[in-house]
Amino acid sequence: MDDITAQFEEVLRRHLRSAKPNPINYDVELVQLGLDSMTAVAVLLDMEKAFNIRFPDDMLVEGTFRTAGRLKEAVRLLRERQAS
Amino acid sequence: MTHPLPDQSLGPEWTILELLARGVLDDSERQMVRELVLTGTLDWGELLEQAVRHKMLPMLAHHIISAGLRFDVPTTIYMHLESALEWNRCQIDVFRRETIRVAQALASRKIPFVVTKGMTFESTLYGSLGTRHMNDIDFMIRPQDREVVMSALQELGFRPFFDWAKDARREEISSRLNRDHLPKLARKIDQPGTRIINIDVANSLTWAKSPFDVPVDKALENPVEQAVPGIPGASIPCFRPEYQFLFTVLHLFREAWLQKFVDFGTDVGLMKFGDVIRLIHRDHDKLTDGELLRIMQTHNVTHAVGWVLRHIDETFQTRTLELFALERYGDEKLLGGQMQSSAYVSASGQPMRERLQSKSRGSVRPLAAAHPRTQDE
């Protein structure tokens, strides 16, 4: 498990009720886990706070959080950018 | 088109505002307002608070003055009302000039657009009296023109801003994800009384991810040129009557059903319902010739429109559902089934009159998340 997985999943589970009792499937579309337009905003906002990052405008599109895998990749990328 | 006088079960203050919102049209209504103002039990604090909540302070002020009730109002309250009306008139004048400035910039780039809401209604529905409150200037554009419009507005000095929201970053993310509007834009003018001009540019007649929509391209066809009072020779493009009505009603529906408007405390208000009643009164013949019904049926918005009209009829004792032959439409449970997510307000069945008068809108509970599928399904 890499260093952000536990925290990443904790944030995700906080907002997605269907993700709570199950292991996170990183390939399933998040809308199938209960993500809607309001929870999407809340998830991104919480990710920013949890990882001290800021999604740039060009990443504030649905593709960024279509699946847990894509969202985690975006978070990882922003953390790397910030570190460098 | 006159309506039965409202019942006074919610108090004289509320009755006055209901009468003003729908428009005082005849002597019996004028007399009723007069008697309510003159009643010894009128609570001016309550009346002013509700007038402010429903953006009707300038309208109340104008009626007090035009009905000759000035000396029947406590002096300090009258002075405040008079100031509110004068300030609103100044703000409208500033907004008119800015609207023309923006309209000219968009037209010079051959961008299809119309001016919507307050700026069009203040002259057509409210007689250019300075009584229609406005927070901003509203435009409608096509989705494909978002970037070029944003660029044009930035050239005019407008900048995106989110400070109006309690959580500015949340609103910024929301506006980037839900692309039914450009981010709210503001320009500092530093003029006494009006320091900032806000612009709201929509590119949808409904909202992002709405279960129904009306194509903007169609709605923008054949706009009506509307003169701008006080500025000779100036005009602005506006929706033709069918789409003016549709957008106004669907906008009210949106504010009634989206949870974020309840959270912000900017959901349904008396003035917005008044806009719809006044539109029907003004464009009655055009709206009932069959074309509007055809458009609503084509785009599957009859239930949403029916829902709004049903609440108007129940609140204001009008008969708009019958007028538009929409008695079968507007089922709240059906609409609630279409909009099951945390983004929407629950179809609670609460009478609209009670909701409008309520001062604790935030207590309206959202629907539980709509039984999302599990990963295994």
Interface residues (C-beta under 8 A of the other chain):
Chain A: L16 R17 S18 A19 N22 N25 V28 V31 Q32 L33 G34 D36 S37 M38 T39 A40 V41 A42 L44 L45 E48 F55 D57 L60 V61 E62
Chain B: D167 R169 R170 I173 S174 R176 L177 N178 A208 K209 Q259 K260 S341 S342 A343 A369 A370 P372 R373 T374 Q375 D376 E377
